[in-house]
Amino acid sequence: MRDLLSPDLLRGRNVFVSGGGSGVNLAIARACAQVGADIAICGRTEARLEAATEELRAYGGRAVYAVADVRDEAAVVEAFRTTAEQIGPMGAVVSGAAGNFLAPAEQISTNGFRAVMDIDLLGSFHVAKAGFEQLRETGGNILFVSGGQSQMPFVHQAHVSAAKAGVDQLMRTLALEWGPLGIRANSIIPGPVDGTEGMRRLAATADAAVWAGMVPLGRFADLDEIGTMAAMLLSPLAAFVNGAQIVIDGGMSLSGSSAFNQAVLSASVATS
Ligand code: HXC
């Protein structure tokens, strides 16, 4: 699918991706690298970042990493500083680092709720704020990886739903505040994606057939389909797209979350 994009679409643009060592975020980094971008990624696990940057360099550009937990503002600031020192200021930022687990609201501890809020929402704020000066310098843009939970509640996802709704409102506010400075802000809402940690966690209670049944296209997304759309949104092809929540879910949001909710609730009744 990426073959349909110009191989120079993001040439000369550096893209910073938080959580870029795996899953959807790595797929976005990969798609950007394949259309000419140089890449900086950050995450918590050095071995994963090392392997990912090695893979990304195979596309011919530069790829660097910094170990940083997005919950730690100083670490994120340092990640932007050290990676820009190596490849130059970022022309695009992807805030993708996220955490998730399934649990009924009344069983989520304050610490568990806070962990997800801190990674998804506060972490997105840290990444946006730390990237701001570089984006202003380059006339860049920021893309948040949100989730369907931001609009449509899913059971056992109270923490994630709250966090992702916050991410989307943060995005819209930045679109208003930073638009006049030439910085676009948008988010993507991927539907179920094959081969990701997020789906492995969510599929623990609602199996793949339930998910696929919720998608009018009848299947999961391929990682490449999410990466390609993200690369387009980061590129001049989307020059007038600002403050938008782009849903890439095969139409799942039109079906609602009830099939998932019923599967999860009946599984938890059966085990209680
Ligand atoms: C209930 C749980 C839990 C579970 C953790 N906790 N797992 N509570 N059920 N299954 C609670 C712990 O008991 C603890 O609270 C608190 O959460 C923090 O847990 P830690 O493991 O100490 O924290 P930490 O190491 O920071 O881990 C954060 C995490 C973890 C979010 C809990 O799962 C993580 O690091 N995830 C990153 C990877 C990941 O989730 N990838 C999927 C992202 S996909 P107490 O009170 O005991 O101290 C995604 C999008 C999905 O987010 C959208 C799909 C549509």
Residues whose N, C-alpha, C, O or C-beta is under 5 A from the ligand:
A	BS01	HXC	A98 G99 N100 F101 L102 A103 Q107 S109 N111 G112 A115 G147 P190 E197 G198
